[in-house]
Every structure is written in structure tokens, then in C-alpha cells.
Amino acid sequence: MSLQLDRSDTWTCALLGGLLAAPFTALQVIQSPDSIMFNMVVVGGALAGYLVKRRGGNGTATGLRAGFVGGLPALWGVAEFVWSIPSVPNPLWFQAVGVAMGLSVGALAMLIPALGGALAGRFGGWLAERQGHPRVPAAGG
């Protein structure tokens, strides 16, 4: 008997962990958009990895998704920056560079919580394995 994980189980666990972290990320963006800590993204990723590993899924992939969902509020600060660029009187090329830099910062603002969530999901999966829950079945068998 092989264990099969429905994609909805992976996303269900990822959304649970990510939506747990999102309000805390949003609160930090509101308080101080200059220094955002993704502590709860790590907790949410670990929880998602633990829960999905109990069902035989991949904790790293689920933690990555949970980190992405939990880090989405970090884009609010980047959006404010990008929308304010046209209001500053500068040459068009300078504004284009500013938008490109803002989009790069936005990509980085999503990469950091996603990587943190993936590592935390791996840790959560490891915890589940230590408690006797199954590993991900090998491909082809």
C-alpha cells in the first residue's frame, strides 16, 4: 500500500501555517516597515511541515508555501515605495530605475520568508518523523 498525498492536503497545511503567520507579519509592517522580522513565518512553516509529514507529505515544500503565504503582507511596504516614485520630480529613466529597484526589493521580501518557511518546514517534518510518522514514499514504489 503506497501513501499518496493529495495536493489539497499540502496546500491546506501550508495555508494553515501561512495564515497563522500573516497577521503577525502585517502587524510588523504596520509598526515598522523598515525592520520586519519573520519569526512567526518560521513557526507557521514548522507547523505546516509537521502537519503534512504526519500525512506522509513533504515538509519542505509545504513550509516553502507557508512562508510565501505568511510573508505576503511584507509587500505592502514595497507597494507604498513603488507607488510613491512617480510623485517625486525626477527624470523618467531615474523613475524607471527606482521601480526596478522596488520590484527587486519586493522579490527579496518574498524570497526570505519563503526560504525561512522551507527550512522550518523541513524541521517540522523532522520532528514528525522523530515521533514515528511516515517518511515521504520513494518514487516508483
Backbone bond lengths (Angstrom), bond angles and torsions (degrees), N, CA, C in turn:
res aa  C-N    CA-C-N  psi(-1)  N-CA   C-N-CA  omega(-1)  CA-C   N-CA-C  phi
1 M - - - 1.446 - - 1.532 108.23 -
2 S 1.320 116.42 123.26 1.464 118.98 -179.71 1.525 109.71 -100.61
3 L 1.317 113.53 146.95 1.456 119.06 178.10 1.513 109.22 -85.33
4 Q 1.297 116.59 126.81 1.454 120.72 176.94 1.511 107.96 -118.66
5 L 1.310 115.14 134.84 1.448 120.33 179.79 1.513 108.68 -108.94
6 D 1.295 116.10 122.31 1.447 121.16 176.33 1.526 108.36 -72.02
7 R 1.310 117.50 141.76 1.461 119.87 -179.40 1.515 111.54 -60.33
8 S 1.296 116.89 -27.72 1.456 118.26 179.76 1.531 110.85 -66.78
9 D 1.330 118.39 -30.59 1.465 120.38 175.84 1.531 110.75 -65.21
10 T 1.327 116.78 -41.81 1.459 120.94 178.42 1.521 110.41 -62.14
11 W 1.318 116.41 -47.67 1.456 119.80 -179.54 1.517 112.21 -70.18
12 T 1.330 117.33 -33.28 1.464 119.86 178.03 1.518 110.28 -62.13
13 C 1.320 116.51 -47.12 1.469 120.25 179.18 1.523 110.95 -67.09
14 A 1.340 117.36 -38.65 1.468 120.70 179.21 1.526 110.94 -65.54
15 L 1.313 117.02 -41.64 1.461 119.79 178.62 1.522 111.41 -67.30
16 L 1.317 116.36 -36.61 1.464 119.52 177.71 1.527 110.61 -61.78
17 G 1.325 116.56 -48.74 1.465 120.19 178.97 1.518 112.76 -68.05
18 G 1.334 116.93 -40.25 1.457 120.79 -179.11 1.511 113.11 -69.72
19 L 1.316 116.57 -41.18 1.467 119.65 179.72 1.524 111.63 -72.76
20 L 1.324 116.80 -21.71 1.459 119.84 172.01 1.531 110.07 -67.86
21 A 1.320 116.62 -38.78 1.468 121.29 -175.89 1.524 113.48 -84.64
22 A 1.320 118.41 -27.90 1.467 121.85 -173.00 1.531 113.85 -57.78
23 P 1.338 120.96 -43.80 1.466 118.40 179.51 1.530 113.38 -62.85
24 F 1.322 116.66 -34.34 1.465 119.81 178.91 1.527 110.56 -70.53
25 T 1.324 117.06 -37.89 1.458 120.29 175.92 1.525 109.94 -65.26
26 A 1.331 116.59 -42.94 1.461 120.32 178.77 1.526 110.76 -61.84
27 L 1.306 117.31 -40.73 1.460 120.82 178.96 1.525 111.13 -62.56
28 Q 1.315 116.80 -39.77 1.462 119.63 178.78 1.522 111.64 -69.69
29 V 1.335 116.89 -34.83 1.468 119.78 177.15 1.523 109.66 -65.73
30 I 1.326 116.98 -39.53 1.465 120.54 179.97 1.529 110.36 -68.13
31 Q 1.324 117.46 -42.52 1.463 121.06 -177.42 1.522 111.99 -70.26
32 S 1.324 116.85 -48.73 1.462 120.27 -176.65 1.525 109.58 -154.38
33 P 1.334 118.02 93.27 1.469 119.69 -178.67 1.527 113.41 -68.67
34 D 1.332 117.45 -10.45 1.465 120.17 179.57 1.521 112.78 -79.28
35 S 1.309 117.64 -27.03 1.471 120.38 -177.17 1.530 109.19 -135.82
36 I 1.307 114.85 91.54 1.462 120.99 -179.37 1.521 108.63 -99.92
37 M 1.317 116.32 130.10 1.461 122.02 175.54 1.526 107.41 -106.32
38 F 1.295 116.62 134.72 1.458 121.42 -178.01 1.532 110.82 -103.06
39 N 1.320 116.99 42.81 1.462 120.99 -178.53 1.526 112.11 -61.83
40 M 1.319 116.61 -46.51 1.462 119.46 -177.38 1.526 112.00 -72.26
41 V 1.324 117.54 -21.70 1.464 120.12 174.22 1.522 109.09 -64.79
42 V 1.324 116.03 -38.38 1.466 120.35 178.19 1.532 109.85 -66.67
43 V 1.327 116.88 -42.96 1.467 120.11 178.51 1.525 110.57 -64.23
44 G 1.326 117.00 -44.74 1.460 120.63 178.87 1.520 112.45 -64.31
45 G 1.330 117.69 -38.62 1.458 121.31 177.19 1.514 112.22 -65.29
46 A 1.334 115.91 -40.61 1.471 119.76 178.18 1.524 110.60 -65.49
47 L 1.319 116.67 -41.59 1.462 120.38 177.89 1.522 111.04 -63.32
48 A 1.323 116.85 -44.14 1.461 120.66 179.16 1.528 110.96 -63.44
49 G 1.327 117.22 -43.59 1.467 120.51 178.39 1.512 112.54 -62.99
50 Y 1.322 115.76 -39.33 1.462 120.32 178.32 1.527 110.94 -64.62
51 L 1.317 115.68 -47.59 1.470 119.73 -177.02 1.521 112.52 -64.99
52 V 1.329 116.70 -41.61 1.465 118.47 -178.06 1.526 111.53 -73.42
53 K 1.327 117.26 -31.12 1.470 119.90 178.35 1.516 110.85 -68.47
54 R 1.313 117.15 -29.80 1.464 120.30 176.26 1.524 111.29 -64.16
55 R 1.318 116.61 -22.69 1.462 121.66 177.79 1.525 111.81 -99.66
56 G 1.320 116.69 4.61 1.459 120.49 177.60 1.512 113.91 90.05
57 G 1.321 118.29 16.43 1.462 121.30 -177.44 1.515 112.87 -94.12
58 N 1.315 115.07 -172.30 1.454 123.12 -177.42 1.524 109.21 -98.51
59 G 1.322 116.69 111.99 1.452 121.69 -177.84 1.512 113.86 -67.89
60 T 1.335 117.48 -33.82 1.458 120.46 -178.73 1.521 111.41 -66.78
61 A 1.320 117.20 -47.19 1.467 121.33 -179.89 1.522 111.05 -64.66
62 T 1.318 116.39 -39.45 1.461 119.71 179.36 1.521 110.66 -69.12
63 G 1.335 117.72 -39.93 1.460 121.05 177.08 1.519 112.19 -64.38
64 L 1.338 116.73 -36.53 1.458 121.06 176.60 1.521 109.95 -60.52
65 R 1.309 116.86 -46.21 1.464 120.96 179.35 1.523 111.19 -65.89
66 A 1.327 116.35 -40.60 1.468 119.76 178.48 1.533 110.38 -63.99
67 G 1.325 117.33 -39.61 1.457 120.70 177.33 1.516 112.40 -64.67
68 F 1.318 116.04 -37.93 1.459 120.16 177.64 1.528 110.81 -64.81
69 V 1.332 116.18 -46.37 1.469 120.41 179.93 1.532 110.42 -65.70
70 G 1.316 116.91 -43.14 1.464 120.34 -179.22 1.511 113.52 -68.84
71 G 1.319 117.55 -23.79 1.453 121.23 -179.43 1.517 114.84 -92.59
72 L 1.318 117.92 -5.18 1.463 120.51 -178.48 1.532 114.18 -55.50
73 P 1.332 120.58 -39.05 1.463 118.73 178.84 1.524 114.13 -61.21
74 A 1.314 118.61 -17.64 1.466 120.96 178.42 1.526 111.65 -65.80
75 L 1.323 116.66 -18.67 1.460 119.64 179.82 1.527 112.86 -74.04
76 W 1.334 118.17 -14.44 1.463 120.36 179.30 1.518 111.05 -60.75
77 G 1.314 117.11 -44.22 1.459 120.31 179.79 1.519 112.01 -64.86
78 V 1.321 116.59 -37.54 1.461 120.87 178.73 1.525 109.74 -68.38
79 A 1.320 116.45 -39.40 1.468 119.95 179.90 1.525 110.88 -63.26
80 E 1.320 117.68 -40.12 1.466 120.52 177.33 1.523 110.71 -60.55
81 F 1.328 116.52 -41.27 1.464 120.63 179.70 1.527 110.84 -64.91
82 V 1.321 117.13 -46.77 1.467 120.70 -177.10 1.528 110.45 -65.15
83 W 1.333 117.49 -39.58 1.467 119.94 -179.63 1.525 112.36 -71.87
84 S 1.314 118.45 -21.68 1.463 120.18 179.91 1.528 112.71 -84.73
85 I 1.303 118.74 -12.67 1.470 121.71 -176.65 1.532 112.53 -60.46
86 P 1.329 120.50 -46.01 1.474 118.45 -179.06 1.532 114.33 -65.71
87 S 1.318 118.12 -19.27 1.466 119.95 -178.75 1.525 113.18 -78.40
88 V 1.324 117.55 -13.86 1.465 121.48 179.36 1.531 108.00 -91.33
89 P 1.330 117.81 127.11 1.476 119.60 -177.75 1.530 111.87 -73.39
90 N 1.314 115.45 98.33 1.464 122.88 178.12 1.521 108.53 -139.22
91 P 1.332 117.65 163.86 1.462 119.52 175.94 1.538 110.66 -62.55
92 L 1.314 115.31 157.30 1.456 120.88 -176.83 1.523 111.84 -60.35
93 W 1.331 118.12 -40.09 1.461 119.80 -179.01 1.523 110.67 -64.48
94 F 1.331 116.88 -34.80 1.462 120.91 179.57 1.530 110.35 -68.96
95 Q 1.322 116.59 -38.45 1.460 120.74 176.77 1.527 110.47 -65.94
96 A 1.341 117.32 -39.09 1.469 120.83 178.18 1.528 110.82 -63.32
97 V 1.316 116.95 -40.83 1.464 120.70 176.76 1.523 110.13 -64.25
98 G 1.326 117.17 -39.89 1.463 120.96 177.66 1.513 112.49 -62.38
99 V 1.334 117.00 -41.29 1.468 120.58 177.46 1.524 110.15 -65.18
100 A 1.329 117.06 -42.87 1.470 120.04 178.98 1.524 110.97 -62.60
101 M 1.314 117.03 -40.29 1.465 119.93 178.18 1.527 110.73 -66.96
102 G 1.321 117.21 -39.84 1.459 120.88 177.41 1.523 112.10 -62.57
103 L 1.325 116.63 -41.40 1.469 120.04 177.64 1.524 111.31 -67.03
104 S 1.329 116.76 -35.19 1.469 119.97 176.41 1.522 111.25 -65.56
105 V 1.312 116.13 -41.31 1.468 119.97 177.12 1.531 109.68 -65.05
106 G 1.332 116.92 -38.01 1.467 120.37 177.19 1.518 111.77 -62.65
107 A 1.327 116.73 -41.68 1.465 120.03 177.47 1.528 110.69 -63.57
108 L 1.307 116.17 -40.66 1.459 120.32 177.99 1.527 111.05 -67.45
109 A 1.329 115.98 -35.86 1.468 120.22 178.53 1.525 111.58 -67.08
110 M 1.310 118.05 -20.53 1.470 120.55 175.61 1.529 111.41 -94.24
111 L 1.320 116.92 -28.73 1.464 120.68 -178.85 1.523 111.42 -69.81
112 I 1.309 117.64 -41.04 1.463 121.12 -176.75 1.531 112.00 -62.90
113 P 1.344 120.03 -51.22 1.471 117.59 178.59 1.529 112.86 -67.93
114 A 1.332 117.35 -30.69 1.466 118.89 178.47 1.531 110.47 -65.70
115 L 1.327 117.28 -42.76 1.468 120.07 178.00 1.529 111.27 -67.60
116 G 1.335 116.24 -40.77 1.463 119.59 176.33 1.523 111.49 -61.91
117 G 1.317 116.61 -40.78 1.461 120.57 177.51 1.514 112.27 -66.05
118 A 1.341 116.99 -38.26 1.465 120.28 178.98 1.529 111.14 -64.52
119 L 1.326 116.10 -44.76 1.468 119.16 178.30 1.525 111.18 -64.92
120 A 1.334 116.13 -40.64 1.458 119.76 178.89 1.530 110.65 -68.16
121 G 1.332 117.30 -36.28 1.460 120.68 176.61 1.524 111.99 -64.33
122 R 1.318 115.41 -38.46 1.466 119.30 175.35 1.523 110.52 -62.89
123 F 1.330 116.38 -42.06 1.458 121.00 177.66 1.530 110.77 -63.84
124 G 1.328 117.22 -44.01 1.462 120.67 177.71 1.516 111.84 -61.80
125 G 1.333 116.74 -39.35 1.461 120.38 175.89 1.519 111.97 -64.82
126 W 1.324 115.75 -38.35 1.466 120.17 177.33 1.525 110.33 -63.33
127 L 1.340 116.55 -41.63 1.465 119.62 177.24 1.528 111.31 -61.36
128 A 1.316 116.44 -40.73 1.464 120.01 179.36 1.527 110.59 -64.82
129 E 1.333 116.82 -40.37 1.469 119.99 177.54 1.520 111.20 -64.46
130 R 1.303 116.84 -38.38 1.468 120.55 179.39 1.525 111.58 -63.74
131 Q 1.319 116.42 -24.89 1.451 120.70 178.45 1.526 112.14 -93.47
132 G 1.320 116.96 10.48 1.456 121.20 172.97 1.512 116.37 92.83
133 H 1.327 118.50 12.43 1.460 120.24 177.50 1.514 109.24 -83.15
134 P 1.340 118.06 155.21 1.471 121.01 -170.41 1.531 113.39 -69.50
135 R 1.333 113.06 154.69 1.447 120.34 172.66 1.526 108.82 -81.98
136 V 1.345 116.22 168.57 1.449 120.46 175.10 1.524 108.20 -67.92
137 P 1.346 119.08 129.62 1.465 119.67 -178.99 1.523 111.44 -63.49
138 A 1.334 115.36 146.51 1.452 121.22 179.05 1.519 110.05 -67.55
139 A 1.344 116.49 149.70 1.457 121.19 179.85 1.533 109.66 -64.79
140 G 1.297 115.53 134.69 1.459 120.41 176.94 1.517 113.33 83.21
141 G 1.283 119.12 9.38 1.445 115.38 179.29 1.442 112.18 -178.65
